[in-house]
Amino acid sequence: MNILLLGSGGREHALAWKIQKSSLLNNLYIAPGNAGTASLGTNVEINVTDFTAMKQFSLNHDIDMIVVGPEVPLVEGIYDYFHKDEDLCHIAVIGPSKKGAQLEGSKDFAKRFMTSYDIPTARFKTVTLENLTDGNVFLDSLQAPYVLKADGLAAGKGVLILNNLDEAKQSLLEMLNGKFGMASRSVVIEEFLSGIECSVFVLTDGKSYKILPVAKDYKRIGEGDTGLNTGGMGAVSPVSFADDLFMEKVRIRIVEPTIEGLQKEKIEYKGFIFVGLINVGDEPKVIEYNVRMGDPETEVVLPLIKSDLLELLIAVATETLDEKILEIDDRCAVTVMMVSGGYPGAYEKGKPIEGLNDIEDRLVFHAGTKSVGEKIVTSGGRVLSVTSYGKTMDEALGISYKNITKIDFENSYFRKDIGFDLNKM
């Protein structure tokens, strides 16, 4: 098969690495890719939302399948674009329809979906300027802290957690007046849930499904989960508290109703579902849905899948996923992210990366890199994801941290406490 993979981060490098292992693969193209994906296939200078360019490229290169990494092309309707074009409809797209992508593209849509199918989640109210008074009344009914979420996509910046009621009401007004652009013209106010989070990934053909390894990521820039939120500073899999009993609750109360709800709503959905969960007193509740794999969780989930990923994706496209067996490695996997100094604030790009050839017993996934001549340089805030296996989480972490000391670029930074909270359980 000829595959076009969309995206340019660590998630896409991990997907390319896994797809490239398949005997079913002929050619792998990555648009736009990074310095790491260039060693696994052919990088193509196409923007992930330039559907017209993708059409021409797909026809010219006999593309059989498009694997969508990031959420934006899904929310903008890439599945529908290919599905409804008679020249393109033979090309499988791994990702949901535009309506299905609203599970991530609209917090209100996702919360109403959960409510309709009795999927456990926090109490909420959706507010616009027209019912601002109702929103303030709902805030009055909650206990601090107060959670405000922009309804639409806001590049990971549209969530505020505030401890002061008056500040929450003022922030609500600012959001509705465009603090996060059109994404926050509608705001979801949520009850705050206290517990420990994890990420459950589901692969579905719209009828049947497979639950992939569970992961936990670490968003804050500082150790002890302090400081600003980032795109993710590391991840571990499996997750100690997500035992068989907990995951059976997740399957029965969340995964099954989600798949059944998609069918009842007649939503076309062939791809990944990311279920962001919180464990509240050993009871799972949904924080959010994403309609693609997470990053950096992908960098620990895919290494633990022993099955041929491309074979599974073909089964998704042909609605035969129930016929496949998902084989999972029994080891632990961890990834630690190396980032540019200053991230998630202002940072410099173009810093040469040294030591990549000195790494052993690991996987290094590129997130924000590019090739300049013979050198690989930084091109983003999150630069590299160093993944390792181990019999235990601590053993895997030790290997990743050992290898990180061999990699160098100016002002690099990484968290030294990934998995810290799981060791306390």
C-alpha positions as CSV (number, residue, x, y, z in Angstrom):
1,M,0.0,0.0,0.0
2,N,1.0,3.6,-0.5
3,I,0.3,5.7,2.6
4,L,0.1,9.4,3.1
5,L,0.6,10.4,6.8
6,L,-0.4,13.9,7.8
7,G,1.5,15.8,10.5
8,S,4.9,16.9,11.7
9,G,5.3,16.0,15.4
10,G,6.5,13.2,17.6
11,R,3.1,11.5,17.2
12,E,3.6,11.4,13.4
13,H,7.2,10.2,13.7
14,A,6.0,7.3,16.0
15,L,3.2,6.5,13.5
16,A,5.6,6.5,10.6
17,W,8.0,4.3,12.6
18,K,5.3,1.8,13.3
19,I,3.7,1.8,9.8
20,Q,7.1,1.5,8.2
21,K,7.6,-1.9,9.9
22,S,4.7,-3.4,8.0
23,S,5.2,-5.9,5.1
24,L,2.1,-4.4,3.6
25,L,3.7,-1.0,3.0
26,N,5.0,0.0,-0.4
27,N,5.6,3.7,-0.1
28,L,5.2,6.1,2.9
29,Y,4.8,9.8,2.4
30,I,4.6,12.3,5.3
31,A,3.2,15.7,4.9
32,P,5.0,17.8,6.0
33,G,7.0,15.6,8.3
34,N,10.2,16.4,10.2
35,A,13.9,15.4,10.2
36,G,13.0,12.1,11.9
37,T,10.2,11.0,9.5
38,A,12.6,11.7,6.6
39,S,14.5,8.6,7.5
40,L,11.4,6.4,7.3
41,G,9.7,7.7,4.2
42,T,9.4,10.8,1.9
43,N,8.6,14.1,3.4
44,V,6.2,16.2,1.3
45,E,5.7,20.0,1.5
46,I,1.9,20.0,1.9
47,N,0.0,21.8,4.6
48,V,-2.3,19.4,6.6
49,T,-5.3,21.5,5.7
50,D,-4.5,22.0,2.0
51,F,-7.0,19.4,0.7
52,T,-6.7,20.4,-2.9
53,A,-2.9,19.7,-2.9
54,M,-3.5,16.5,-1.1
55,K,-6.0,15.4,-3.8
56,Q,-3.5,16.0,-6.6
57,F,-0.7,14.3,-4.7
58,S,-2.8,11.3,-3.9
59,L,-3.9,10.8,-7.5
60,N,-0.4,11.3,-8.8
61,H,1.2,8.9,-6.3
62,D,-1.6,6.2,-6.2
63,I,-2.2,6.8,-2.5
64,D,-4.4,4.0,-0.9
65,M,-4.8,5.4,2.6
66,I,-4.4,8.7,4.4
67,V,-3.6,8.5,8.1
68,V,-4.4,11.8,9.9
69,G,-2.2,12.7,12.8
70,P,-3.5,16.1,14.0
71,E,-7.0,17.2,14.8
72,V,-7.4,20.3,12.6
73,P,-7.8,18.6,9.2
74,L,-10.3,16.2,10.8
75,V,-12.4,19.1,12.3
76,E,-12.2,20.8,8.9
77,G,-13.6,17.8,7.2
78,I,-10.8,15.9,5.4
79,Y,-12.8,12.6,5.7
80,D,-15.8,14.1,4.0
81,Y,-13.7,15.8,1.3
82,F,-12.2,12.5,0.2
83,H,-15.4,10.4,0.8
84,K,-17.6,12.6,-1.3
85,D,-15.2,13.1,-4.3
86,E,-15.7,10.4,-6.9
87,D,-12.0,10.6,-7.8
88,L,-10.9,10.1,-4.2
89,C,-13.6,8.0,-2.5
90,H,-11.5,4.8,-3.1
91,I,-8.8,6.2,-0.7
92,A,-9.3,5.2,2.9
93,V,-9.1,8.0,5.5
94,I,-8.2,7.0,9.0
95,G,-10.1,9.5,11.0
96,P,-13.8,10.5,11.7
97,S,-16.2,12.4,9.5
98,K,-16.5,16.1,10.2
99,K,-19.5,15.5,12.4
100,G,-17.6,12.9,14.4
101,A,-14.7,15.2,14.8
102,Q,-16.9,17.5,16.7
103,L,-16.3,15.3,19.7
104,E,-13.0,17.2,19.9
105,G,-13.9,20.3,17.8
106,S,-16.8,21.3,20.1
107,K,-16.7,20.9,23.9
108,D,-20.5,21.5,23.9
109,F,-21.1,18.7,21.3
110,A,-19.0,16.3,23.3
111,K,-20.7,17.1,26.6
112,R,-24.2,16.7,25.1
113,F,-23.1,13.4,23.5
114,M,-22.0,12.1,26.9
115,T,-25.2,13.2,28.5
116,S,-27.3,11.6,25.8
117,Y,-25.6,8.2,26.3
118,D,-25.1,8.3,30.1
119,I,-21.4,8.5,29.9
120,P,-20.0,9.7,33.3
121,T,-18.6,13.2,33.2
122,A,-18.6,16.4,35.2
123,R,-21.7,18.6,35.4
124,F,-21.6,21.4,32.9
125,K,-23.4,24.4,31.3
126,T,-22.7,25.9,27.9
127,V,-22.8,29.7,27.9
128,T,-22.9,32.4,25.2
129,L,-23.3,36.2,25.7
130,E,-27.1,35.6,25.3
131,N,-27.3,33.5,28.5
132,L,-24.4,35.0,30.4
133,T,-26.6,35.4,33.5
134,D,-27.4,31.7,33.5
135,G,-23.7,31.0,33.3
136,N,-23.0,33.2,36.4
137,V,-25.8,31.5,38.3
138,F,-24.2,28.1,37.4
139,L,-20.8,29.3,38.6
140,D,-22.5,30.3,41.9
141,S,-23.7,26.7,42.3
142,L,-20.2,25.3,42.0
143,Q,-17.3,25.0,44.5
144,A,-13.9,26.3,43.6
145,P,-11.9,25.8,41.5
146,Y,-13.9,26.8,38.5
147,V,-13.3,25.3,35.0
148,L,-13.9,27.3,31.9
149,K,-13.4,25.7,28.4
150,A,-13.6,27.4,25.0
151,D,-16.1,25.4,23.0
152,G,-13.9,25.3,19.9
153,L,-10.3,24.4,19.1
154,A,-7.9,26.9,20.7
155,A,-4.5,25.3,20.2
156,G,-4.5,23.9,23.7
157,K,-4.9,27.3,25.3
158,G,-8.7,27.5,25.8
159,V,-9.0,26.0,29.3
160,L,-8.9,28.1,32.4
161,I,-9.0,26.8,36.0
162,L,-9.6,29.6,38.5
163,N,-10.0,29.6,42.3
164,N,-11.8,32.9,42.7
165,L,-15.5,33.2,41.8
166,D,-15.3,36.9,40.8
167,E,-12.3,36.2,38.6
168,A,-14.1,33.2,37.0
169,K,-17.1,35.5,36.1
170,Q,-14.8,38.1,34.7
171,S,-12.8,35.5,32.7
172,L,-16.0,34.1,31.4
173,L,-17.0,37.5,30.0
174,E,-13.6,38.0,28.5
175,M,-13.7,34.6,26.8
176,L,-17.2,35.3,25.4
177,N,-15.9,38.6,24.0
178,G,-13.2,36.8,22.0
179,K,-10.3,36.2,24.3
180,F,-9.6,33.0,22.4
181,G,-11.1,34.2,19.1
182,M,-14.1,32.5,17.7
183,A,-13.3,29.3,19.7
184,S,-14.6,31.0,22.9
185,R,-17.7,32.7,21.6
186,S,-19.3,29.8,23.4
187,V,-17.9,28.5,26.7
188,V,-18.5,25.3,28.6
189,I,-18.4,25.8,32.4
190,E,-17.6,22.5,34.2
191,E,-17.7,21.2,37.7
192,F,-14.1,20.6,38.8
193,L,-13.2,16.9,39.3
194,S,-10.4,15.9,41.7
195,G,-8.4,12.8,40.9
196,I,-5.6,11.4,38.8
197,E,-5.9,11.3,35.0
198,C,-5.0,8.9,32.3
199,S,-5.5,8.5,28.6
200,V,-7.4,5.6,27.0
201,F,-7.0,5.1,23.3
202,V,-9.6,3.2,21.2
203,L,-9.3,2.1,17.6
204,T,-12.6,1.7,15.9
205,D,-14.1,0.8,12.5
206,G,-17.4,2.4,13.5
207,K,-18.8,-1.0,14.7
208,S,-16.2,-2.9,16.6
209,Y,-13.2,-1.6,18.5
210,K,-9.8,-2.4,20.2
211,I,-8.7,-0.7,23.4
212,L,-5.0,0.2,23.0
213,P,-2.5,0.5,25.9
214,V,-3.4,3.1,28.5
215,A,-1.0,6.0,29.1
216,K,-0.5,8.9,31.4
217,D,1.1,12.2,30.2
218,Y,2.6,15.1,32.1
219,K,1.5,18.5,30.8
220,R,3.1,21.0,33.2
221,I,6.6,22.4,32.4
222,G,7.8,22.2,35.9
223,E,8.6,19.2,38.1
224,G,5.9,18.3,40.6
225,D,3.4,19.3,37.9
226,T,4.1,23.0,38.4
227,G,4.2,26.0,36.0
228,L,2.5,26.5,32.7
229,N,0.8,23.8,30.6
230,T,2.7,22.4,27.6
231,G,1.9,20.0,24.8
232,G,3.3,17.3,27.1
233,M,6.6,16.7,28.8
234,G,6.5,12.9,28.9
235,A,4.3,9.9,29.2
236,V,4.2,6.4,30.7
237,S,2.4,3.1,29.8
238,P,0.9,1.1,31.3
239,V,-0.7,3.0,34.2
240,S,-0.6,1.3,37.6
241,F,-4.1,2.3,38.7
242,A,-5.8,1.4,35.4
243,D,-6.0,-2.3,36.5
244,D,-8.4,-4.9,35.1
245,L,-11.3,-3.8,37.4
246,F,-10.9,-0.1,36.5
247,M,-10.6,-0.9,32.8
248,E,-13.7,-3.1,32.8
249,K,-15.6,-0.1,34.2
250,V,-14.1,2.0,31.4
251,R,-15.1,-0.5,28.8
252,I,-18.7,-0.9,30.0
253,R,-19.5,2.6,31.1
254,I,-17.5,4.7,28.5
255,V,-16.2,2.8,25.5
256,E,-19.2,0.7,24.7
257,P,-21.7,3.6,25.1
258,T,-19.4,5.8,23.0
259,I,-19.3,3.4,20.1
260,E,-23.1,2.7,20.4
261,G,-23.8,6.4,20.5
262,L,-21.8,7.0,17.3
263,Q,-23.9,4.3,15.6
264,K,-27.2,5.7,16.8
265,E,-26.2,9.2,15.7
266,K,-25.2,7.7,12.3
267,I,-21.8,9.3,12.7
268,E,-19.2,7.8,10.3
269,Y,-16.1,7.1,12.5
270,K,-13.1,5.1,11.4
271,G,-10.1,5.9,13.4
272,F,-8.8,6.7,16.9
273,I,-10.7,7.9,19.9
274,F,-8.7,9.5,22.7
275,V,-10.7,9.4,25.9
276,G,-9.2,11.7,28.6
277,L,-10.2,10.1,31.9
278,I,-10.0,11.0,35.5
279,N,-10.1,8.5,38.3
280,V,-12.4,9.8,41.0
281,G,-12.4,7.4,43.9
282,D,-11.8,4.4,41.6
283,E,-14.6,5.5,39.3
284,P,-13.7,6.7,35.8
285,K,-15.2,9.9,34.4
286,V,-14.6,11.5,31.0
287,I,-12.8,14.9,30.9
288,E,-12.7,15.1,27.2
289,Y,-12.6,13.3,23.9
290,N,-10.0,13.8,21.2
291,V,-10.4,12.3,17.7
292,R,-6.8,11.3,17.1
293,M,-3.9,9.9,19.1
294,G,-2.4,12.0,21.8
295,D,1.1,13.4,21.9
296,P,3.4,12.4,23.7
297,E,1.3,9.3,24.6
298,T,1.6,7.9,21.1
299,E,5.3,7.6,21.7
300,V,4.7,5.0,24.4
301,V,1.4,3.4,23.2
302,L,2.6,2.4,19.7
303,P,5.9,0.9,20.9
304,L,3.8,-1.5,23.1
305,I,1.7,-2.7,20.2
306,K,3.2,-5.9,18.8
307,S,0.6,-6.3,16.0
308,D,1.1,-4.9,12.5
309,L,-0.5,-1.4,12.8
310,L,-1.1,-1.1,9.0
311,E,-2.9,-4.4,9.1
312,L,-5.1,-3.0,11.8
313,L,-5.7,0.3,9.9
314,I,-6.7,-1.7,6.8
315,A,-9.2,-3.6,9.0
316,V,-10.6,-0.2,10.2
317,A,-11.1,0.9,6.6
318,T,-12.8,-2.4,5.6
319,E,-14.8,-2.7,8.8
320,T,-13.2,-6.0,9.7
321,L,-11.5,-4.9,12.9
322,D,-13.4,-7.6,15.0
323,E,-11.5,-10.3,13.0
324,K,-8.1,-9.0,14.2
325,I,-6.1,-9.8,17.4
326,L,-4.4,-6.9,19.2
327,E,-1.1,-8.1,20.7
328,I,0.4,-6.0,23.4
329,D,4.0,-6.1,24.8
330,D,4.1,-6.9,28.5
331,R,6.9,-4.4,29.2
332,C,6.7,-0.8,30.4
333,A,7.4,2.1,28.0
334,V,8.2,5.7,29.0
335,T,9.0,8.8,27.0
336,V,10.7,11.9,28.2
337,M,10.4,15.1,26.1
338,M,13.4,17.4,25.5
339,V,12.3,21.0,24.9
340,S,13.7,24.3,23.9
341,G,14.7,26.7,26.7
342,G,11.9,29.2,27.3
343,Y,9.1,26.8,26.2
344,P,6.1,27.1,26.4
345,G,6.9,30.8,26.3
346,A,9.3,32.4,23.8
347,Y,12.2,30.2,22.6
348,E,14.8,30.2,19.9
349,K,14.9,27.9,16.9
350,G,17.8,26.6,14.8
351,K,19.9,25.1,17.5
352,P,22.1,22.2,16.2
353,I,21.4,18.9,17.9
354,E,24.4,16.7,18.8
355,G,24.6,13.1,20.0
356,L,21.7,11.5,18.3
357,N,24.0,8.8,16.9
358,D,25.2,7.9,20.4
359,I,21.9,6.6,21.7
360,E,21.4,2.9,22.6
361,D,18.4,0.8,23.7
362,R,15.9,3.5,22.9
363,L,13.7,5.2,20.4
364,V,14.1,8.9,19.7
365,F,11.0,10.4,18.1
366,H,11.5,13.9,16.5
367,A,8.9,16.5,17.4
368,G,10.3,19.9,16.5
369,T,13.3,19.3,14.2
370,K,14.4,20.0,10.6
371,S,17.4,19.2,8.5
372,V,19.7,22.0,7.5
373,G,22.4,20.6,5.2
374,E,24.1,17.8,7.1
375,K,22.8,19.0,10.5
376,I,19.6,18.4,12.4
377,V,18.4,21.6,14.2
378,T,15.6,22.5,16.5
379,S,12.4,24.0,14.9
380,G,9.9,23.9,17.7
381,G,9.3,24.1,21.4
382,R,9.1,20.3,22.0
383,V,12.1,19.0,20.1
384,L,12.7,15.2,20.9
385,S,10.9,12.4,22.7
386,V,13.2,9.8,24.1
387,T,11.4,6.5,24.6
388,S,12.6,3.4,26.4
389,Y,11.4,-0.1,27.4
390,G,11.8,-1.7,30.8
391,K,10.5,-4.5,33.0
392,T,9.3,-1.7,35.3
393,M,8.5,2.0,34.8
394,D,11.6,3.0,36.8
395,E,13.9,0.8,34.7
396,A,12.6,2.3,31.5
397,L,12.9,5.8,32.9
398,G,16.5,5.2,33.9
399,I,17.4,4.2,30.3
400,S,15.7,7.3,28.9
401,Y,17.4,9.7,31.3
402,K,20.7,8.0,30.7
403,N,20.3,8.6,27.0
404,I,19.1,12.1,27.3
405,T,22.5,13.0,28.8
406,K,24.1,12.1,25.5
407,I,21.9,14.5,23.5
408,D,22.7,18.1,23.5
409,F,21.3,21.3,22.0
410,E,21.6,24.8,23.5
411,N,19.3,25.6,26.4
412,S,17.6,22.1,26.3
413,Y,15.4,21.2,29.2
414,F,13.5,18.1,30.4
415,R,11.6,17.1,33.4
416,K,13.4,14.7,35.8
417,D,10.2,13.4,37.5
418,I,8.1,11.8,34.9
419,G,5.9,9.1,36.6
420,F,6.5,10.6,40.0
421,D,2.9,10.4,41.1
422,L,2.4,6.8,40.1
423,N,5.3,5.8,42.4
424,K,3.3,7.2,45.3
425,M,0.3,5.0,44.7
